[in-house]
Amino acid sequence: MFETLSERLNGALQRVTGRGRITEDNVRDTVRQIRMALLEADVALPVVKRIVERVRQRALGAEVARSLNPGQTFVKIVHDELVIVLGRDQTPLRAKGRPAVLLLVGLQGAGKTTTAGKLAKFLAGGATSDVLLVSTDVYRPAAREQLETIARDLGAGYVRPEGDPRSIAAAALDEARRRGSRWLIVDTAGRLHVDDEMMAEIREIHAAVELIETLFIVDAMLGQDAVNSAKAFHDALPLTGAILTKADGDARGGAALSVREVTGVPIKLVGTGEKLDALEAFVPERFASRILGMGDVVGLVEQVQRQVDQEKAERVAAKVKKGRELDLEDYKDQLEQLIGMGGLASVLEKLPGVKPEALAMSGFDDRQLRRQIAIINSMTRKERRNPALIDGSRKRRIAGGSGLAVQDVNRLLKQHKLLAKTMKRVSKGGLQRALGGMMRGRGGVGPFGR
């Protein structure tokens, strides 16, 4: 989400990074570039003005002048101001009462229904039966069916009372109490724009149930429009937080940087993909670090623990430890899990010092991952477990089955062979020697291919 903003901010900060002395001219030029980067990211104008003015004042103050490394101090100032704008501290969801009732509100198309399912999985983990879902959307024909399908896939509870939205919400609360549910998540209808009728309906639902959280679902793609609608909802309802959706797309990041500053409502969670486990806590300091290219290693570790199949990972680790060669089944499992984590770009943005353009320059992206999976899917089980069997005629058959060229099959096999050799060296305790050999042997088809 922050790719363009990160690139522009890093470009601006490079003007002062490493300098032993920063002049007023340096500060003025860098601050101007920061202002342009924020405006291009569709950050609300009042927010841009406040950020820029605070950065300018601190950069011209004694904090930088007395620093042994003024350039790094300037970068820290920008980082600190981004943290302030994003909300300073993480604000977790409240869990008071039984059931704890969460109301999801927002415009049509923001992703409320899908977020309801993600929220159920996020809150309950493996005990999704403790969650009860209900939709009060009586206008969109497939809304209630969609939520029911999501609940069924999760193993969560779903209730479908009849009547108007207010009576549906009240009946769902009674049912949640009867079942002893830990959580009740209430999905609401949206509109294409804010109107009096929608606000009146949501206020009635709000009054009908004892809420612990009223969460505004904000589409990260909307920029300043998202902030305007958040303010309208907050004026009508006592919002307790926001959930940012579609953060894995090409959104410019303006909504994330504006919502808290304009409305005072904290962003509590962020949706990072289409799958129901693609929801993570919003930690301002981590996101500020990601914007400035400092990575988020803690967030990456948490994501791996949450989304990676531990059984498969342990099986691969056991193979490596015993010096056994990884077959193409293992390789395919790793590719699929990487895609499940949001793809290469999503993982790399959380690693410090890795620039987004490095992935583009490598020529290796998520499309390449999916192509490699298609090639492996076109093989027989015997071929996946013993790639040495794959001769010229088999390569042509596999290429035809995957819709790709024989050269693509050759590239995959060469890459897998190099990876298997590297893992064997690692198992013998030669990690440094293995990595050195891997780099020497890349020839354009190493870990990221070409």
Secondary structure as the mmCIF struct_conf table of DSSP 4:
data_model
#
loop_
_struct_conf.conf_type_id
_struct_conf.id
_struct_conf.beg_label_comp_id
_struct_conf.beg_label_asym_id
_struct_conf.beg_label_seq_id
_struct_conf.end_label_comp_id
_struct_conf.end_label_asym_id
_struct_conf.end_label_seq_id
HELX_RH_AL_P HELX_RH_AL_P1 GLU A 3 LEU A 13
TURN_TY1_P TURN_TY1_P1 GLN A 14 GLY A 18
BEND BEND1 GLY A 20 GLY A 20
HELX_RH_AL_P HELX_RH_AL_P2 GLU A 24 GLU A 40
TURN_TY1_P TURN_TY1_P2 ALA A 41 ASP A 42
HELX_RH_AL_P HELX_RH_AL_P3 LEU A 45 ALA A 59
TURN_TY1_P TURN_TY1_P3 LEU A 60 LEU A 60
BEND BEND2 GLY A 61 GLY A 61
HELX_RH_AL_P HELX_RH_AL_P4 ALA A 62 ALA A 65
TURN_TY1_P TURN_TY1_P4 ARG A 66 ARG A 66
BEND BEND3 LEU A 68 ASN A 69
HELX_RH_AL_P HELX_RH_AL_P5 PRO A 70 LEU A 86
TURN_TY1_P TURN_TY1_P5 GLY A 87 GLY A 87
BEND BEND4 ARG A 88 ASP A 89
HELX_LH_PP_P HELX_LH_PP_P1 PRO A 92 ARG A 94
BEND BEND5 GLY A 97 PRO A 99
STRN STRN1 ALA A 100 VAL A 105
TURN_TY1_P TURN_TY1_P6 GLN A 108 GLY A 109
BEND BEND6 ALA A 110 ALA A 110
HELX_RH_AL_P HELX_RH_AL_P6 LYS A 112 ALA A 124
TURN_TY1_P TURN_TY1_P7 GLY A 125 GLY A 126
HELX_RH_3T_P HELX_RH_3T_P1 THR A 128 ASP A 130
STRN STRN2 VAL A 131 SER A 135
BEND BEND7 TYR A 139 ARG A 140
TURN_TY1_P TURN_TY1_P8 PRO A 141 ALA A 142
HELX_RH_AL_P HELX_RH_AL_P7 ALA A 143 LEU A 154
TURN_TY1_P TURN_TY1_P9 GLY A 155 GLY A 155
STRN STRN3 GLY A 157 TYR A 158
BEND BEND8 GLY A 163 ASP A 164
HELX_RH_AL_P HELX_RH_AL_P8 PRO A 165 ARG A 179
TURN_TY1_P TURN_TY1_P10 GLY A 180 GLY A 180
BEND BEND9 ARG A 182 ARG A 182
STRN STRN4 TRP A 183 ASP A 187
BEND BEND10 LEU A 192 HIS A 193
HELX_RH_AL_P HELX_RH_AL_P9 ASP A 196 ALA A 208
BEND BEND11 VAL A 209 VAL A 209
STRN STRN5 LEU A 211 ASP A 219
HELX_RH_3T_P HELX_RH_3T_P2 ALA A 220 LEU A 222
TURN_TY1_P TURN_TY1_P11 GLY A 223 GLY A 223
HELX_RH_AL_P HELX_RH_AL_P10 GLN A 224 ALA A 236
BEND BEND12 LEU A 237 LEU A 237
STRN STRN6 GLY A 241 THR A 245
TURN_TY1_P TURN_TY1_P12 ALA A 247 ASP A 248
BEND BEND13 GLY A 249 ASP A 250
BEND BEND14 GLY A 253 GLY A 253
HELX_RH_AL_P HELX_RH_AL_P11 GLY A 254 THR A 263
HELX_LH_PP_P HELX_LH_PP_P2 VAL A 265 PRO A 266
STRN STRN7 ILE A 267 GLY A 271
BEND BEND15 GLY A 273 LYS A 275
TURN_TY1_P TURN_TY1_P13 LEU A 276 ASP A 277
STRN STRN8 LEU A 279 ALA A 281
HELX_RH_AL_P HELX_RH_AL_P12 PRO A 284 ILE A 291
TURN_TY1_P TURN_TY1_P14 LEU A 292 GLY A 293
HELX_RH_AL_P HELX_RH_AL_P13 VAL A 297 GLN A 307
BEND BEND16 VAL A 308 VAL A 308
HELX_RH_AL_P HELX_RH_AL_P14 GLN A 310 LYS A 322
TURN_TY1_P TURN_TY1_P15 GLY A 323 GLY A 323
HELX_LH_PP_P HELX_LH_PP_P3 ARG A 324 LEU A 326
HELX_RH_AL_P HELX_RH_AL_P15 LEU A 328 GLY A 340
TURN_TY1_P TURN_TY1_P16 MET A 341 GLY A 342
HELX_RH_AL_P HELX_RH_AL_P16 GLY A 343 LEU A 348
TURN_TY1_P TURN_TY1_P17 GLU A 349 LYS A 350
BEND BEND17 LEU A 351 LEU A 351
TURN_TY1_P TURN_TY1_P18 PRO A 352 GLY A 353
HELX_RH_AL_P HELX_RH_AL_P17 PRO A 356 SER A 362
TURN_TY1_P TURN_TY1_P19 GLY A 363 GLY A 363
HELX_RH_AL_P HELX_RH_AL_P18 ASP A 366 ASN A 377
TURN_TY1_P TURN_TY1_P20 SER A 378 SER A 378
BEND BEND18 MET A 379 MET A 379
HELX_RH_AL_P HELX_RH_AL_P19 ARG A 381 ARG A 385
HELX_RH_3T_P HELX_RH_3T_P3 PRO A 387 LEU A 389
HELX_RH_AL_P HELX_RH_AL_P20 GLY A 392 SER A 402
TURN_TY1_P TURN_TY1_P21 GLY A 403 GLY A 403
BEND BEND19 LEU A 404 LEU A 404
HELX_RH_AL_P HELX_RH_AL_P21 VAL A 406 SER A 427
TURN_TY1_P TURN_TY1_P22 LYS A 428 GLY A 429
HELX_RH_AL_P HELX_RH_AL_P22 LEU A 431 ARG A 440
TURN_TY1_P TURN_TY1_P23 GLY A 441 GLY A 441
TURN_TY1_P TURN_TY1_P24 GLY A 443 GLY A 444
BEND BEND20 GLY A 446 GLY A 446
TURN_TY1_P TURN_TY1_P25 PRO A 447 PHE A 448
#
